Amino acid sequence: MSNYNACVFCLKSVKLNPGLTLHVFPKDPVIRLKWLEACKYNESDICPNRKLCSCHFDHHCFTGQHKKCIKRGAIPTLHMKK
């Protein structure tokens, strides 16, 4: 069974990593493509409801201090090597 409470890229889970937040791939096709490129994935590699965790986003990408919401247009750039 797949775990939808873990990052699709690094497999970190919120259960084992307090303070970690998960973010759904954007619906905007341009931004979504940039996320996919950052992960080196194709659209077909990502199932609905898959998420990236907050450790892949610079602190400037978040709207608040607690990393719960990312800004529109934010692109994952951290720890993206496979």
Secondary structure as UniProt FT lines:
FT   TURN            4..5
FT   STRAND          6..7
FT   TURN            8..10
FT   TURN            14..16
FT   TURN            18..19
FT   STRAND          22..24
FT   HELIX           29..39
FT   HELIX           43..45
FT   TURN            48..49
FT   STRAND          51..53
FT   HELIX           54..56
FT   HELIX           59..61
FT   TURN            65..66
FT   TURN            72..73
//
